[in-house]
Amino acid sequence: MRITAVETIALSYPMPYALTYARGRYQTRDALLVKVLTDEDGIYGWGESAMWGGPHSVTATVIAEEIAPLVIGEDPRRPEYLWEKVYQSTYYHGRKGLVIAALSGVDIALWDIMGKVAGQPLWRLFGGFGRPLSAYASAGYYRDDYGTSELAADVTRAREAGYRGYKMKIGNIPQVVHGGVLGDVPGRLSFADDIARVAVAREALGPDLNLMVDANTSLSAGMAMRYAEALLPFNIRWFEEPTEPENIEGCAALARHTRIPVAGFETETGKFQFARLIDAGAIQVVQFDVVQVGGFTEARKIAAYAQMHHLPVTAKNYSTAVSTAATLQLLYALPNGDYFECDQDPNGLRDELTASPLYRMDEGLVTPHDGPGLGIVVDEQALQRWRV
């Protein structure tokens, strides 16, 4: 079996309303799917490459002109070898960041092929631990005409739907680290008003379910410490991406300063960067993005290193049906796999690309389906509706 082509499919979904967070505002959900074709009829794999904040064409060009020539003609059943071949071939400029994010989609697609050839879901090929994951609702953005009463209503709906936790955005204050650089982000609040939002969410969620907060890499270590002190009465499950991931020393100081576990960094790539964060004690919940960190091949190494340090692993899940399936297959396979993120805002790229539901949820616990590979069948006709 040989790889014959690597295709990319750029997608964009317009949301009915805009979402604001500490780093900006957006109203479209953009994604780049990857399809790896082989010389065997009916055998191909789906993946996704993160291109958050950038044009589709940049990541698509890296895949087409740099990664595809390195893997076409190779056996797709050697994802570990092909990952290393691309990494070493692009070493001088691709050790982290864009190239690794682009490689993630190809790697996921190769593993999808592996599962289809074996006739097994990927979670079994990854070791088959198979523990249902606690699902949490993820929303709580800053929005136009959306105050604390609307936030409380959304949290209440998530609780009543059976989710075992809720994650909300924080940190959209004037003192962000990128203030004066990225322009004026709508909906800026005072520190006190931002904390008041958390208090409202905790009251609506009740005392027994987990509440998470996400600052999207927007705070200095000092401001993150101020948040941590104010958040302590609300029994926060984790404080996500409080600082920029490069600020390892500052994030480690924060972690020593607070009893709230620090989660991160979904914006980081590569096992070496995560090892530095773990070794420094900067994070207590290891949280990557499978479609950005380097795909399954790299994420599994990070998860194993986290287990050696007795740390749980979770993952960002905020894009298409393909990345949702990939995230669930991996976390379900891990002995230290933790919460599964369930985005609550509209996204046709997630909800309308497959004919069947992406997973099963019972009493707030999520399990994947047992189809081979990623366990989903992508409706390629539906893709055309959102194709760029």
C-alpha positions in Angstrom: 0.0 0.0 0.0 1.3 3.4 -1.0 0.2 7.0 -0.5 -0.9 8.5 -3.8 -2.0 12.0 -2.8 -2.6 14.4 0.0 -5.6 16.7 -0.4 -6.6 19.7 1.7 -10.2 21.0 2.0 -10.6 24.6 3.3 -13.9 25.2 5.2 -15.6 28.2 6.7 -18.8 28.4 8.7 -20.5 31.7 9.4 -22.0 31.9 12.9 -25.2 33.7 13.6 -23.5 35.9 16.2 -19.9 37.0 17.0 -17.9 35.6 19.9 -15.3 37.7 21.8 -12.5 36.5 24.0 -9.5 38.2 25.5 -7.5 38.1 22.2 -10.1 39.1 19.8 -13.5 38.7 18.1 -14.7 36.4 15.3 -17.9 35.3 13.6 -16.6 32.5 11.3 -15.4 29.0 12.2 -12.5 28.2 9.8 -10.9 24.8 9.4 -8.6 22.8 7.1 -9.3 19.1 6.6 -6.7 16.7 5.2 -7.5 13.6 3.1 -4.7 11.1 2.5 -5.4 8.8 -0.5 -3.8 5.4 -1.2 -3.5 3.0 -4.1 -6.0 0.6 -2.6 -9.6 1.1 -3.5 -11.7 2.6 -0.7 -8.8 3.1 1.7 -8.1 6.7 2.6 -7.8 8.7 5.8 -9.2 12.0 7.2 -7.3 14.5 9.3 -7.4 18.1 10.3 -4.6 20.7 10.6 -5.0 23.7 12.9 -4.8 27.1 11.2 -6.2 29.2 14.0 -5.9 32.9 13.2 -4.2 32.4 9.8 -5.4 32.1 6.2 -6.3 28.6 5.0 -3.8 29.0 2.1 -0.7 29.2 4.4 -1.2 25.8 6.1 -2.5 24.3 2.8 0.6 25.4 1.0 2.9 23.9 3.7 1.1 20.6 3.3 1.1 20.6 -0.5 4.6 21.9 -1.1 6.6 20.6 1.8 4.9 17.7 3.6 3.1 15.9 0.7 6.3 15.4 -1.4 7.9 13.7 1.7 5.1 11.2 2.2 3.7 10.4 -1.3 4.9 7.0 -2.4 5.4 5.9 1.2 3.5 3.2 3.1 0.8 5.0 5.1 0.9 2.2 7.8 4.2 3.7 9.1 2.9 6.9 10.8 5.7 7.0 13.4 8.4 6.8 10.6 6.6 9.4 8.4 6.2 11.8 11.3 10.0 11.6 12.0 10.8 11.9 8.3 8.9 15.1 8.0 10.2 16.5 11.3 13.9 15.8 10.4 13.4 17.0 6.8 12.0 20.4 8.0 14.2 20.6 11.1 15.8 24.0 10.5 12.5 25.9 10.3 9.8 23.5 11.3 10.5 22.2 14.8 7.4 23.8 16.3 4.5 26.0 15.3 3.1 26.1 11.8 4.8 23.1 10.3 4.0 20.9 13.2 0.3 22.0 13.1 0.2 21.2 9.4 1.8 17.8 10.0 -0.9 17.1 12.6 -3.6 16.7 9.9 -1.5 14.3 7.8 -0.6 12.2 10.9 -4.2 11.9 12.0 -5.2 10.8 8.5 -2.4 8.2 8.5 -3.7 6.7 11.8 -7.3 6.8 10.4 -5.9 4.6 7.6 -4.3 2.3 10.1 -7.6 1.8 11.9 -9.5 1.1 8.7 -6.9 -1.4 7.6 -7.0 -3.2 11.0 -10.8 -2.9 11.1 -10.5 -1.4 14.6 -11.3 2.0 16.2 -8.2 3.9 17.0 -8.7 3.9 20.7 -8.1 0.1 20.6 -4.9 0.5 18.6 -3.7 3.1 21.1 -3.9 0.6 23.9 -7.6 0.3 24.6 -7.9 1.7 28.1 -11.5 2.6 27.2 -12.7 4.7 30.2 -15.8 6.9 29.5 -14.9 10.6 29.7 -16.7 13.3 31.7 -18.2 15.8 29.3 -18.1 19.5 30.0 -19.9 22.3 28.2 -17.6 24.9 26.7 -19.0 28.4 26.0 -19.2 31.6 28.2 -17.7 34.0 25.7 -18.2 37.8 25.8 -21.0 38.6 23.4 -23.1 41.6 22.3 -26.3 42.0 24.3 -25.2 39.1 26.5 -24.9 39.9 30.2 -24.7 37.9 33.4 -28.4 36.8 33.2 -27.8 35.3 29.8 -24.6 33.6 31.0 -26.5 32.2 34.0 -29.2 30.8 31.6 -26.6 29.1 29.4 -24.9 27.5 32.4 -28.2 26.3 33.7 -29.1 24.7 30.3 -25.7 22.9 30.3 -26.3 21.6 33.8 -29.8 20.4 33.0 -28.5 18.7 29.8 -26.3 16.5 32.0 -22.9 18.0 31.5 -20.5 17.5 34.4 -18.8 20.8 34.1 -18.8 24.2 32.4 -15.9 26.3 31.0 -16.1 30.0 30.4 -13.8 32.8 29.1 -12.1 35.3 31.4 -9.4 37.9 31.1 -11.0 40.4 28.6 -9.7 43.3 30.7 -7.6 46.4 29.7 -4.5 44.9 31.4 -4.0 42.1 28.9 -0.4 41.4 27.8 -1.2 42.3 24.2 -3.0 45.6 25.0 -2.2 48.3 22.6 -0.9 45.8 20.0 -3.9 43.8 18.8 -6.3 46.8 18.9 -9.3 47.4 21.1 -11.2 44.1 21.7 -14.9 44.7 22.2 -16.5 44.0 25.5 -13.6 44.9 27.8 -14.6 44.7 31.5 -13.1 45.7 34.7 -11.4 43.0 36.8 -14.2 43.2 39.3 -16.9 42.8 36.7 -15.0 39.8 35.2 -14.9 38.1 38.5 -18.6 38.8 39.0 -19.3 36.8 35.8 -17.5 33.8 37.4 -19.6 34.2 40.6 -22.8 34.1 38.5 -21.7 31.0 36.6 -20.8 29.2 39.8 -24.2 30.0 41.3 -26.0 28.7 38.2 -23.9 25.6 38.0 -24.3 24.7 41.6 -21.7 23.6 44.1 -21.1 20.0 42.9 -20.1 20.4 39.2 -16.8 21.5 37.9 -16.2 25.1 36.7 -13.2 25.9 34.5 -12.0 29.3 33.4 -9.9 30.1 30.3 -7.8 33.3 29.8 -6.5 32.4 26.3 -2.8 33.2 27.1 -3.7 36.8 27.8 -2.4 37.6 31.3 0.9 38.4 32.8 2.0 36.2 35.7 1.2 38.9 38.2 -2.3 39.5 36.9 -2.9 35.8 36.7 -2.0 35.6 40.4 -4.5 38.3 41.1 -7.2 36.3 39.2 -6.2 33.1 41.1 -6.7 34.8 44.4 -10.1 36.1 43.5 -11.2 32.8 41.9 -10.3 30.7 44.9 -13.8 30.9 46.6 -15.5 29.5 43.5 -13.8 26.1 43.5 -12.3 26.3 40.1 -11.4 22.9 38.5 -8.7 24.5 36.4 -7.3 27.8 35.2 -6.6 27.4 31.5 -3.8 29.1 29.6 -3.4 32.0 32.1 -0.1 33.3 30.6 1.6 33.0 27.2 3.1 29.5 26.9 6.6 31.0 26.4 6.3 32.4 29.9 7.2 29.1 31.6 8.8 30.7 34.6 5.9 33.0 35.2 3.3 30.3 34.8 5.3 28.1 37.2 5.3 30.9 39.7 1.6 31.1 39.4 1.2 27.4 39.9 3.2 27.6 43.1 1.1 30.6 44.2 -2.4 29.0 43.9 -4.2 25.7 44.7 -6.1 26.0 41.4 -4.6 23.6 38.9 -3.2 25.3 35.8 -4.1 23.8 32.4 -2.2 24.2 29.2 -1.1 24.8 26.6 -3.4 24.1 23.7 -1.5 26.7 21.7 1.8 24.9 22.1 3.3 22.3 19.7 5.6 19.4 20.2 6.7 17.1 23.0 9.8 19.0 23.9 7.8 22.1 24.7 5.4 20.2 26.9 8.2 18.4 28.7 9.6 21.9 29.6 6.2 23.0 31.0 5.8 19.7 32.9 9.3 19.7 34.3 9.0 23.3 35.5 5.7 22.5 37.3 4.0 25.2 35.2 1.0 23.0 34.4 -1.0 20.4 36.4 -3.5 19.5 33.7 -1.8 18.7 30.4 -3.9 20.1 27.7 -3.0 20.0 24.0 -4.8 20.3 20.7 -4.5 17.1 18.7 -4.8 19.0 15.4 -2.0 21.4 16.4 0.4 19.6 18.7 1.6 17.1 16.1 -1.2 14.7 15.7 -1.7 11.4 17.4 2.0 10.4 17.2 3.2 13.4 19.2 0.2 13.7 21.5 0.6 10.1 22.7 4.2 10.8 23.7 3.1 13.9 25.7 0.4 11.9 27.4 2.9 9.2 28.4 5.2 11.8 29.9 2.3 13.4 31.7 1.4 10.0 33.2 5.0 9.6 34.4 4.4 12.8 36.3 1.0 11.7 37.6 -0.8 14.4 35.6 -4.2 14.1 33.8 -4.5 14.8 30.1 -7.3 16.7 28.3 -7.5 18.3 24.9 -9.0 21.2 23.1 -12.0 20.2 21.1 -13.3 23.2 19.1 -13.5 22.5 15.4 -14.9 20.0 13.0 -16.4 16.5 13.2 -13.0 15.2 12.3 -11.1 16.8 15.1 -13.9 15.9 17.5 -13.6 12.3 16.6 -9.8 12.4 16.8 -9.8 14.0 20.2 -12.3 11.5 21.6 -10.4 8.5 20.2 -7.2 9.6 21.9 -8.6 10.6 25.3 -10.7 7.5 25.5 -7.6 5.3 25.0 -5.5 7.0 27.7 -5.3 5.8 31.3 -4.8 9.5 32.4 -7.4 10.9 29.9 -9.6 13.5 31.6 -12.5 15.8 30.6 -13.9 15.9 27.0 -14.8 19.4 25.8 -18.2 19.9 24.2 -18.5 23.3 22.4 -21.9 24.8 22.8 -21.8 27.5 20.1 -23.1 26.9 16.6 -20.8 25.0 14.2 -22.1 23.3 11.1 -18.5 21.9 10.5 -19.0 19.8 13.6 -22.7 19.0 13.5 -23.4 18.5 9.8 -20.5 16.6 8.3 -21.5 13.2 9.4 -24.9 11.4 9.2 -24.7 9.8 12.7 -23.8 11.4 16.1 -20.2 11.8 16.8 -20.3 10.1 20.2 -22.6 8.6 22.8 -23.3 10.6 26.0 -25.0 9.0 29.0 -25.3 10.8 32.4 -22.5 13.2 31.3 -20.1 10.4 30.3 -18.9 10.2 26.7 -17.8 7.2 24.7 -16.9 6.9 21.0 -18.5 4.7 18.4 -16.7 1.4 17.4 -16.3 2.1 13.7 -12.8 1.6 12.3 -10.2 4.4 12.4 -11.7 7.7 13.6 -15.1 5.9 13.8 -16.9 8.4 11.5 -18.0 8.6 7.9 -17.5 12.1 6.5 -20.3 13.3 4.2 -18.3 14.8 1.3 -21.4 16.3 -0.2 -22.0 18.2 3.0 -18.5 19.5 2.8 -19.3 21.5 -0.3 -21.7 23.7 1.6 -18.9 25.2 3.7 -16.0 24.8 1.2 -13.9 27.9 0.6 
